[in-house]
Amino acid sequence: MEKLTQSQLEQYLSKAAWILKGPVDASDFKVYIFPLLFFKKISDVYDEEYEEALRESNGDEDYANLPEFHRFEIPKNCHWKDVRAKISNVGTAIQNALRGIEKANQEKLYGIFGDAQWSNKNKLSDKLLIDLIEHFSKYNLSNSNVDPDMLGQSYEYLIKHFADLVNKKAGEFYTPRSVVHLIGLIVDVKEKETVYDPACGTGGMLLESVNHLKEKKKDFRTLKLYGQEKNLTSSSIARMNMFLHGIEDFQIERGDTLKNPAFFTADGLTTFDCVIANPPFSLKDWGAKSWTNDPYGRNIAGTPPDSSGDMAWVQHMIKSLKPNTGRMAIILPHGVLFRKGAEGKIRQALIEKDLLEAVIGLGANIFYGTQLAACILVFSQNKKKDKKDKVLFIDASEQIRVGRAQNFLEPEHVDKIYQWYKSFEDVDNYVKAVSISDIMENEFNLNIPLYVEKSVEDNLQSVEQALSDLKQAWKESQKADAQLKKELELWVG
């Protein structure tokens, strides 16, 4: 059996979305396609494991069905083949199979298939579901036929594909790959470290930590990944995403991180080596009332306004950092750099604690769902000696490829921004390492143009040159006037 190519897989997944088109909104495609893909994958892997155990036992079926030979258990009547055999009430059969698998694998798969209404025949007719099941049955997705990495990449492709389809709503679960890669370079995760994303969406940033180690030929299996996500569908996709990338050591919880953080100990929040996030911008009603007496001690610098949770995310993440190794990068709107009031006081307190390492201003219109330019704030619990009492400002607003509807951060832009960050040295027009005392003089305003000045090309003429040009123009004007008079006299004469 020939292995599937990346192109075949991507076309296969796009066609699944096309089958749903019409009765299902594009924004809901993910609710149905991801669970079906995962269901098909674990069914095919189960069969592969069964056949292998059957060979080992010389055809002992009871032996081959033992749970220890299977990564996931598939109960009776819950296999893909059982659902494929149905010609009526297909949605109910899918729903029962998915719930049965979750129940049999409570520890790993509880709630992973989400809450899609499979039995709603007004939206999902038997014919449509049969077409979808037959389409997914086209390929065998066992490990010997599809590399986990390749299926994982196709999954990422599908996430981006849906983000393209529903641009406005997509920002909640998709961060451009290039921005994620830049953050991966900045936090520079090491083997055996813990990585946490408190607004993990579909898990892209956590997976970047894995890719970062793979690129360095390091053992990514030593990482421990943690995430929390409020949106049910996104948190389910994140878990499926991890499994499909071959990741074993992860914990992703569903819930509201600011109101009910999932990772804590008796002493407070659990702490991690690397904390990364692209939280919802300027979140309203995030829970300011309980922040003043936050049981987890996250109000280390003050209470942000209820109209914007940006600085609550920052403080939650700082509080989640390990004392010596902790470092973090967060994507936020530019308003956090200069807004006054409560946010200004929080900014001042964090700068005075010397936790802020860098402010990176990205180009406009590179995120889904907003044309706003965003920035990356980099914090460290243990800044290197040459970075202490300083903040690096990077104006990367020009580091984009301008597109028709959206702009793009290309690999060469990511490399340049990262090199600027890594070198921590001034670059005219783009980068400035600024002392905390200078920031204090600007009342702790972090607006990038205050520190990274753009030199204006001085193409103005000297006074002498301007006078000379004026005299010359006057002479030519007089000459032209005389010529005109001469021609008029000839014409009248």
N, C-alpha and C positions, 0 to 999 in steps of 0.2 A: 504494500500500500504506500503510495507516494505521499510525502508530507505536504500539508497545505502551505501555500505561500502567503505572505502578508497581504498582497493585493487581493487574492481570492477571499481571504477572511474579511477584509474591509468591504468588498462588494457584497458578500454574503450578509453582513450586518446591515448595510445600507438598504438592501432589498427587503429585509424584515421590516424596516421603518416604512418603506414604500407600501407594503401590504396593509399596514394599519392606517395609512393616509385616508382621510375622509371621515369615517366614524369617530376617530380618535384625534384630539387636538395634538399638535406637534409637541406642546409642552408636557403632554402625558405619555409620549412614546416610551420614555425611559422606565415608566412604572410597569410596563408590560414586557419590554424587550430584554432588559437586564435579568429579571428573574427567570424568564424562559431560557435564556442563554446559559445561565448558571445551572438550571435544572438539567438541561441537555448535557452539559459538561460533566456534572457529577454522575449522571447515569452512565455515560460512556466510560468514564474512569472506573466506575464500579464494575462494569462488564469486563474491562481490561484486567482488573485485579482478580476477578472471579476466574477468568480463563487461565491466568498465571497460577493461581492456587490449584486449579483443576489439574493442570499439567504436573505440578509438584506432587499431587496426591494420587496420581494415576486414575483420575476421573471420579474422585470422591466428592459428590455435590454438597453433602452436608459440611464437609471440611471447607470447601471453597466458599461457603456462605457464612463462615464464622466471622464475627465482627472484627477480630484482630487483623484480618487480611484486607480490611477496607478503611480508607480514610474517613468516609462517611457511610453510615448505614442507610439502606433504602428498604423500607418495610414493604410487605406484600401489597400489591395493587398501586404502588406509589412510584413505579419506574416510568421512565419516558415511554417505553413500549406499551405500557398499560394505558396511558393517556392517548397514545397514537391510535390505538385500536378502537377508540370511541368514535361514534358517528353522530351521537346526539348528547345534549347536555355536556358538551366538551368543557365549557368553562367551569362547571361544578367539579368535573373530574380533575382538572388542573388544580383547582383550589384545594381539593381533598388531598391530592398528591403532595403539594407544597407544604400543607400543614402537617401531613404525616411525616415528611422528611424532617421538618423542624422539630417535631416532638421526639423523634428517634435520635436526634443529635442536639439535644437541648444545650449542652455546654458550649458548642461551637456555632450552631446555626439558629438559635432561638430568634424568631422574628425577622430573619434575614430576607425573606421573600416579600416583605412589605405588606401593604393592606389593599392591593388592587382588587377591584370588584370583578373578578373573573366571570361570575355567574350572571352579570348584567347583560341580558341578550339584546337589549335596545342598543347597546354600544358594541358588544362583541357577539355577533351571530355565530352559530355553529360553523357556518361555511367559512367565515373569516378566520376563526380559530383553527379549523382544519387546514386551511391554506398556510397559516403561520406555522403550525406544527410540521406540516409536510416540508415547508421551506427549511426549517431548522433541522429536519431529518436528513437533509441533503448530504451533510458531512459528518464524519465521525470525529468527535473532539477529544478523543482519548489522548493521553500524554505521549504515546508513541507516534501519533499522527499530527499533533499540534504542540510545539514547544510552549511551556507556560509563559515564557517571556513574550512570545509572539501573540498569544491569545490576550495577554495583559496589554500589549501595545494596541491591539485591535479594540480592546475595551476602552482604552484612552481615546482612540480615534472616534469611537462611537459617542463618548462623552462630549468631545469637541464638536462632532457632527450635530448633536442635539443643541449645543450651545449656539451654533451657527443658525440653526432653524428657528430658535426662539430667543433671539438676541437679547431682548429686553429682560427676560426672566432668568437668563443663564448665569448672570454674575453671581447668583447665590450659590452656584455649585461648580463653577469653572473659572480657574485662574489661568491666563495664557501660559503655555508651557515654558516660554523663554523667561518669564518673570520668576516662575517656580525654580528654574535652573539657576538663575542669578542668586536667589536666596539660598539654594543648596550650596553654591560656591562660597557664599559669605559665612554661613554658620559652620561649614566644613566639618561635618560629622565624622567621628572616628569609630573604629571598631569597638564593640562592647558598650557603646553609649546608649542612653535612652533619649528618644525623640518624642515630642508631644506637640500636637496641634489642637488647640481648644475650639477651633471652628473649622473642622477638617473637611467639610464638604464630601466629595467622593474619594478623598484620600490621596490626591495628587501630590501634595507637599510631602507627606510621609513617604510615599514611594520614591520621591526624588532623593531622599536620604539613602535609600537602597541603591539607586542608580549611581549616586555619587561614589559609594564604596566599590561598586562593580567597575566603574571607569578607572578607579585607582588599583584594580586587581586585589582588593581587600575582601575579607569574608563578611558579606552583608548579613549572613545568618546570625551573627553575634549581636545584631541590633535588637533593641526592644522598642516597639512602636506603640504609641498611645494617641487616641483621638476622641474628641467629643463633638457631636453634631446634633443640632436641634431638629433639623428636617428629617422626617422618617425615611423618605425615599433616598435622600442623599446618604444618610448613615448606613442604610442597607447596602447601597451600591458600593460604599467605601469598604465594607466587610467583604463583599463579593470580589471587589477589585483586589484586595489583599490575597485572598485565596487563589484567584486566577493568575496572580503574579508569582505564586509559589511561596508566599510569605507565611510563616507559621507563628512567629512570636509577636502577636499584636493584640491590642485590646481597644476596641472602638465602642464607645457608649453613646446612646442617644439621650439627649437632654439639653436644657438651657444652661450653658456653662456659667454665665454671670449670676444666675439665680440659684442654680443647683449643680455645682461642680461635681463631676463623677469621681475624680481621683483625689483622695485625701486620706490622711492618717490621723491618729489621735492628737498629734501635735499641730495639725493644720493641713495645708495642701501638700500633695505629693510633689517632690521636686525632680527636675530632669536636667540632663546635660544641655539639650538643645530644645528651644521652644520656638515654633514658627507658626505664622497664621496670616490669612487674609480674611479678617472678620467682616461682618456687614458694616458698611460705612455709616457713621453717624446714627447708630441705632437708637430709636426712640423707645420710651417706656421700658428701659432695660433693667430697672430695679433699683433706682437711686435711693429709695426710702430705707431699704435695709442695709445699704452700703456703709452708713455711718457707724453702725455697730456690727459690721460684717464678722460672722463667727470664724471666718478663715483669715482674718487680719489683712485683707487685701487693700484696705484704704491707707496704704503706706504714705501717700502724698496728698490725700484729700478726696472729697466726693465730687465726681463729675456731674454736670447738669443732667436732668432726666431726659432732656431733648437730644443728647448725644452720648452714646456709650463708648466712644473711641478711647478715652483715657481710662475707662474701666477695664477694657481689654488689655491695655498696656500694663496696668498695675496687677491684674490677674496673672499675666504672663511673667512679670518680674518676680512676683511672689512664688511662681512655679519653677524658678531657676535654682539649681544647686549652688551652694555658697561659693565654691571655688571654680568649678568648670562651666557654670551656667552662662549661656549666651543665647541671644534671641534676635529674630528679625520679624517685623510686623509691617504689613502694607496698610496704609491709612490715607485719607484725603488730606490735602495740604492745609486745611483749616486747623488741624491740631498743632501746626507749627506757630500760629500767630493769634488764635482766638484768645480773648481776654477772660476776665472773670475767674470762675473756679478752675477752668482748664489752664489758664495762665499760671495760677498758683501751683497746680500740680506739676506743670512743666518746670517751673522754677525749682521745686523741691527735688525733682528727679535729676535735674542738671547739677544742683548743689551736692547731691549724693555721688556725682561723677559716674553715673551708670550709663549715660548716653555716649555712644562711640561714634555714630555716623548718621547723617541725614542725607538721603539720596533722592533727589527729585526726578521722577520719570517723565517721559513725554506724554502728551495728551492723547486721549482716545485709543489707548491700547487695551483697555479692559472691556469685557462684554457688559452691556447694560448701563454704561455711563461714559460720557465723553470727557469727564473730569480727568485732570492729571492727578496721579497718586504719588505718594512718596513711600520710601522704605526707611523705617527707623531701626537702627541696630543698637542693641544694648548688651552690656557685658558686666557680669558680677566681679570680674577680675581683669580689668584693663591692663594691657602691657605697659611697662614703664614709660615708653616713648609716647604713649597715647593718653596718659593720665592728665587730667585737667585740661583736656582739649576735646573738641568735637570736629569731625571731618564733614565738611559740606561739599556735596557733589551735585552740580547742575547737569543732569543727563537729559534735559528736555529736548536737545537736538539729536539725541542718539535714537532715531527712529527711521523707519522707511514709511513714507506717507502713502497711504492707500486711499481708494475712492471712498469707502464707507468707514474704514477703520485703519489705524496706524499699527505698525508692527515693530517689535523689538527683535532684530535679527541676531544671529550668533555673534557676528563681529561687534555689535553694540554691547551685548552682554559681556564679551571678553574685555572690551575697553573699560566699561564701568567697573568690572571686577578688578582690573589692574590698577585703576585709580584708587579703589578702596584699599587694595592690598598694600600699595606703596605708601599710602598715608602722607603724600607730599603735595605741595601746591602745584597747580597747573593753571596758567593764565586762562581766564574766561570760564573755567570749568570746575576747578577744585581748590578748596582752601581749608587748611587746618587752623581752627580758631580757638583761642584760649577762652576758658570759662569766664575770665574777668572781662573780656571783650563782649561776650554774650550778655553778661550782667549789665554792661553799659547800655545795651539795647533792650533792657528790661525783660530779658529772657525770651525775647522774640526769636524764633528760629527760621523766620522766612528767608529762604535761600538767597534772594537777590541782595539782602543786607550784607552778605559776606562774600558772595562770589560776584564780583563786579565784571561787567562786560566792557571791554575797551572799545571805544567808538573810533572807527577809521577816520582820521583827520585829513580830509581831501580839500580843505578850504585853502584858497589862494592867499598869498601874502598881500598886504595893503598895496605895496609897490606894483605887484603883478596885476592886481585888480585895476589900479589907476591907468597903467599902461594899456590894458585891454580896453578900458573905457575910452581913452584917447583915440585908439585905433578904430573903435566902433564909430566914434564921432566923425572922424575923417572920412570913413567910408560912407557914412550917412550924408555928409556934406557933398561928397562927390556924386552920390546917387541923386541928390536933390538938384544939383547943377545939370546933370544929364537929363533929368526929367523936364526941367525948364526949357532946355535947348530943344528937346523933341516937341514940346508944346508949341514953341514959337514957329518951328518949321511947319507944324500941322495947321496952325491958324493962318500963317502966311500963305 
